[in-house]
Amino acid sequence: MKTDRLSLIRQHLYSHGPASVQQLADATGASLATLRRDLAALEAEGVIDRSHGGARLAQGSSVEVSFDMRETEHIANKRMIADAAYRLIKPHSTIFLDSGTTILQLARRLRLDPMPIAVFTNGLAVAQELLTAPRIRVMLLGGQLRPDNASIVGPQAEAMLERLHFDQLFMGASAIADDGMICSVDVSEASLNGKMLARSRQKVLMADSSKFGAVATYAVAPIGTASVVICDAGLDPRWQQMLAQSGVDLLLATPSTEPDAGPRDESELA
C-alpha cells in the first residue's frame, strides 16, 4: 500500500541518510516510476528534499546550524537511539524534550510519524522541527536564549517547570562521569535539567556510548535518577552492570526492521 511505502521511504532516509532513487526502490520493492511518484508526494508534504537521482530528509530547522557539528557526531547511533525512544512514547501523553542533538533526532522521528501528543521543550531546533507536524501540540519554555545550544534556560524557564508535570522526559547528556553522575557543559543547562527530572514521571536518558566515561563540568543528577537509559550496543559491559546495580532499565538500540510498528511499551526494555 502507498502509506506503507511512504513510511518505508521515510524510515530508510532517517536511518541511512540521503539515498538514490534506485536504493529507495530496492528498499521498498516499488518500481522506479512508482517510487518517483511517492517522492513527489513526500516532497509536496515538506518531508523530503529531492535532488538529481535521489532524495534526503528535509531540514526542518534552520536553528540547528549553530550546533551542526555536534549533531552529526555519532549520527547513526543517535538515530537508532531516537528510534528506540520513539517506540516508548504513548499517544495522548505529555512529554518534555530537552535541547540536545540526540533529542533533536527524536523530534525528527516524531515529525516523520506524528501521533497525538503534547510536547514541551526548551530547544529552539526541537520546536521548529515539530512546528508543522500534525497532531502534535508544541509548547516552548520562555527565558534566556543560550545560543551555543539553541536552547532556553534561566530562572524564567525553571519557574515555568515548577507549574508543570510530564508523563515522560527525554533528556540527553554532555557526559556521564565515571562516578555515574550525569553532567553538562553549562551551569544553566544543568540546573534546568535537574528541574526537568523532578517534574517527570518517567525519565528517559538518551546518550550514545561515547558519552559514558566522558567529562563535563556541571553535575545534573546521579544516573540512578533515570528510569530508562537508551544507548547503542557499543556500551561497555562495565556500564551495563553499573546501570543494573542502580536499578535503571537499559535499552540497547539496534537498527529498526519495523519502520511502521508505532510506539511500543516498556516490556521491550533490556
Secondary structure, DSSP 4 states (H G I P E B T S, - for coil): -HHHHHHHHHHHHHHH-SEEHHHHHHHHT--HHHHHHHHHHHHHTTSEEEETTEEEE----SGGGGGHHHHHTTHHHHHHHHHHHHTT--TT-EEEE-S-HHHHHHHHHHHHS--SEEEEESBHHHHHHTTT-TTEEEEE--SEEEGGGTEEESHHHHHHHTT--EEEEEE--SEE-TTSEEEESSHHHHHHHHHHHHTEEEEEEE--GGGBT---SEEEEEGGG-SEEEEETT--HHHHHHHHHTT-EEEEE---S-TT-----GGG--
